[in-house]
Amino acid sequence: MKTINIHNDLKNEIVTNFIEVYDTDYIYIPISDEKYIKKTGNVLKGELVYDDHNNKYYSSISGNILKIINVKSNKYLVIKNNYKEESINSGRARNLDKLTKDKLISNCLDLNIKNMFLSDIKLLYINCIDDDPYVFNKYMYIKNNMKELDEFCECIANLFNIEKVLFVIKNSNNDLLDMYKLNELENSKVNFKLLPDIYPIGNKLLLHDYLIKNNDEKMIELDDLINMVFSIKKNKINTEKYITINGNNIKNPCVINTKKYAFLNNIIKDLKIIDKKYDIFLNSFISGKKLNNNEVIITDDIDAIIINKKCSDDELECINCGLCVEVCPVKINPLVKNDKCIKCGLCNYICPSKIKIYERNQLNEK
Amino acid sequence: MKNKYSNLNIIIRYYLVIIILTIYATYKNGILLYNKKLINFVYIFKPLLLILLSLSISYLITFLYKKYIKKEKYSIKSDYNPIFIALIVFCLPININIFYYLIFIVIFNIVKLFLNIKINYYAMMKLIIILAIILLNKYNYQNIYELSIETNLSTFDMFFGKAIGGIATSNILLLIICYIILCTLINYKKEIPLISFVSYFLTLIVFCLIFNQNIIINIKDMICSEFIYAIILIATISFYSPILRNQRIIYSILIGILSFTFNKIFNIYEGVFIAILITSIIFSIINYVKEKKEKK
């Protein structure tokens, strides 16, 4: 397989700016059916407002539920912020020293994580690799909260007799090693594991195949660990979200921490755009969706906004070069629809004729 | 997003190769002959003229077809046809009549627009032109100087392009430079020339051992032939070579074996093109059957 150093190609640098944006006047909770709305009138921060059994949405602010609006084919419940930050949770953090196995398992919100802790674990990997060269959410979260995560991981390692808990990061993020010298403590069970900076190594499935060799080795996502920290240690719902705003058409790329369900347009209005002609990509410039406008609500699915200089969309004729086959990390022929496709978008990126192979296959699926 | 894997990048490398070969062709079939007072000054530029004519006619025909018949936007960045036609010019005899040549180029360009086949069109084009030259009784690869003298070349001379051959196919050193230039392209199927060469060489040795033939003479034949030119520039044309790596290996091995066989059966200038044509036919049949099976 041909490996491509996308960081070198794009010449993008690690984003170091971190901004907290909490002053959102309204939040917009996506709903599919009005009958599942759990609350009317006043609402507290962290209060359940919508539950249709598939999705549970908690308010990220305290305020008043105003109305339901329709944007294109989607419905949103509008909540007006009263800026009082009144929370439904007591906010009293749990003492990790008193935590037991059963308590931890019963407080896990995710069923897969619950089942994982019921089995034997010798080595636990935490996937902290952002799955796009332009995204730095996980990197920034670790940078800001490593001590808290380290403390929590030490606790679960002791509770479940886990020999090692390894935070899997990319080589290019090795400044985290200097920042948190975890291995200075000889008996520490928590450490970092560095992996080569090759896209799409952060992909859940690929990384699992790459790392996991035995049954007693497990891997969880950083987001799962964060949710555990919130539900078990902090005893509250996570109502905030890290979003990377990056791209080659932005003067000041940054990672922002903002309220979930805020309107993205309000957050990015102050960005310094270099060229007036640009494309906006959602989550990933390689495999992400190109947006026609920036009217986006920040939900759990949104990780990044990539603003790149506009380039020609003209697809040329396929020259049968076979590059898409050579770079495919799951070794399939991207020109033929295949269920094994992990939708990394490398075939799109490498194609000299700029054929949107990945998008074409997605259309075929529909 | 500008990236280094663009079509334009590929076209630029191929043009670099064309420029190098044109300079060599002008030197071998022009300047050298002019210095020996065998041709007049204008005749020096015949190789350059042939290349410029093939490029301009090919671009013009495709442009007119796209604009007036298909009514589509024409992009020079995706038009590889003129480049490959120019590459075929380099392996034709220098004695070719320019008028006949122009007719061939126009016909082949027009046919190419309407014929959507997956067999190596350019190898086929070269063979048809050669067949026509034979029918016109003008088949001769020697230039005026080579016709006038008896030569006894060393392997070293042959390596530096003193052997008889197409307009610019005989200089092995330049072909290696062209190969290195093309290897810098990420999409160039670089294993095809290497495997074909090894396969040809092994076939040659087996043949010499079985039939008790002189290995050196056969190696000289290989150097003089158009085999090296064709495996570097014609067999690797991405439209007609396999995508999958395993298929590419078999494709290259077949080209090596068949080239040696046809070089022995026919002659050292056309054998490799027959081999490329037959191999591409075999692979297009395999892929057609495979596609049909997948559809079922």
Chai-1 contact restraints between the chains, C-beta under 6 A:
chainA,res_idxA,chainB,res_idxB,connection_type,confidence,min_distance_angstrom,max_distance_angstrom,comment,restraint_id
A,N308,B,M1,contact,1.0,0.0,6.0,A-B,restraint_1
A,C311,B,M1,contact,1.0,0.0,6.0,A-B,restraint_2
A,L316,B,N7,contact,1.0,0.0,6.0,A-B,restraint_3
A,L316,B,S78,contact,1.0,0.0,6.0,A-B,restraint_4
A,E317,B,S78,contact,1.0,0.0,6.0,A-B,restraint_5
A,I319,B,S238,contact,1.0,0.0,6.0,A-B,restraint_6
A,N320,B,S238,contact,1.0,0.0,6.0,A-B,restraint_7
A,N320,B,F239,contact,1.0,0.0,6.0,A-B,restraint_8
A,C321,B,N187,contact,1.0,0.0,6.0,A-B,restraint_9
A,C321,B,S238,contact,1.0,0.0,6.0,A-B,restraint_10
A,G322,B,I243,contact,1.0,0.0,6.0,A-B,restraint_11
A,L323,B,N187,contact,1.0,0.0,6.0,A-B,restraint_12
A,V325,B,I243,contact,1.0,0.0,6.0,A-B,restraint_13
A,I350,B,Y5,contact,1.0,0.0,6.0,A-B,restraint_14
A,P352,B,Y5,contact,1.0,0.0,6.0,A-B,restraint_15
A,P352,B,S6,contact,1.0,0.0,6.0,A-B,restraint_16
A,P352,B,N7,contact,1.0,0.0,6.0,A-B,restraint_17
A,P352,B,N187,contact,1.0,0.0,6.0,A-B,restraint_18
